[in-house]
Amino acid sequence: MEIKSLSIGRLSTKNNVFLAPLAGFTDFAFRQICYELGAGLCFTEMVSAKGLNYNNEKTKDLLRCSPLDYIKAVQLFGCEEDVLEKAAKSDDLKDFDIIDINMGCPVPKVFNNGEGSKLMENPTLAGKLVNAVSKSGKEVTVKMRLGIEHEKDLAVDLAKAVYENGAKLITVHGRYREDYYSGQPYYDKIAEVVNAVNIPVIANGGVFTKEDADVLMENTGAAGVMLARGALNRPWLFSEILNKPVKDKKSIIKRHIDLLLQVYPDNIVAINMRKQMALYLAGVKDAKKYKLMAFEATSTKQLKQIVNELQL
Ligand SMILES: Cc1cc2nc3c(=O)[nH]c(=O)nc-3n(C[C@H](O)[C@H](O)[C@H](O)COP(=O)(O)O)c2cc1C
């Protein structure tokens, strides 16, 4: 794929290979790892606009940034103009440059609340939300899917509505809500969105290798790609796509642990790293054995010993 900088309103990204918002994973430490490996832009995981307005401390912890967040991009979810506007203008988000609005989350708790992918059915409201958040003066972006069900494409209408109301970039996850995360993305449907608006459109879905990124770009005409699960297992995928030398993988995992240790106590990091270790171990020789060891580890010293033994 052609690597290039993208404009998001008045901002310019280092390149067009982005890290997706991933609930439970894309915290300051993982984003820093991805930036060190070449990512062009990284988003926080989705953060509840209501939670921010209620001063929920756990919600606020999701906003912690790393020194490498050269553009600070937070993803919010919500479906009420006043709630989103208040969160966008709040002190908590004062350092952020980009607010991405989640219009793709499929989980029932979010969907049944009128948020996430439910917004795809209501382009008028979606446009109003973009307009409301734009009042914060920050650049507003939107991440969406293709629709709810296969029979009904919603992405083009939604994209036009958010574009006309000031969105500066759109990411399209090329699947429908009913697909959740399975199957190949529908390239032609992403391409329809690319052709419908005059702002950069990022293609997302199913990028696990450099070749996947090339195919996604070629078939959609998108301005860039967004890595999600592919980066969780192998954040060095950024370096591969960018044709950069890949750093020693064991030292990347150990660095991830060390970054978390700058903020949290050792035992908490050991527990929090379990799910991430399971992902790093996918496809590794004797993965099952090492996963069990990682789940029993109570210190980061033990985790690092496991990393030393891996054949990566
Ligand atoms: C564990 C997990 C958490 C996710 N969290 C978010 C999120 O917070 N916000 C969001 O817009 N999408 C979220 N997604 C969707 C991803 O950003 C991405 O759109 C999706 O995984 C498709 O890309 P992939 O096929 O390359 O994984 C999540 C996906 C997974 C698997």
The ligand as an ORCA input file, in Angstrom:
! r2SCAN-3c Opt
* xyz 0 1
  C     -11.841     -6.923     21.720
  C     -12.377     -5.881     20.772
  C     -12.688     -4.624     21.253
  C     -13.180     -3.635     20.381
  N     -13.441     -2.396     20.871
  C     -13.846     -1.410     20.027
  C     -14.047     -0.078     20.490
  O     -13.859      0.246     21.666
  N     -14.477      0.836     19.575
  C     -14.663      0.533     18.252
  O     -15.032      1.399     17.456
  N     -14.475     -0.714     17.795
  C     -14.049     -1.680     18.642
  N     -13.803     -2.926     18.154
  C     -13.858     -3.159     16.711
  C     -12.484     -2.938     16.076
  O     -12.056     -1.604     16.249
  C     -12.495     -3.298     14.567
  O     -13.427     -2.469     13.924
  C     -12.874     -4.753     14.321
  O     -12.168     -5.605     15.194
  C     -12.620     -5.154     12.868
  O     -11.269     -5.141     12.533
  P     -10.399     -6.524     12.456
  O     -11.183     -7.477     11.611
  O      -9.105     -6.096     11.821
  O     -10.242     -7.008     13.866
  C     -13.358     -3.936     19.008
  C     -13.051     -5.206     18.536
  C     -12.562     -6.173     19.387
  C     -12.216     -7.528     18.841
*
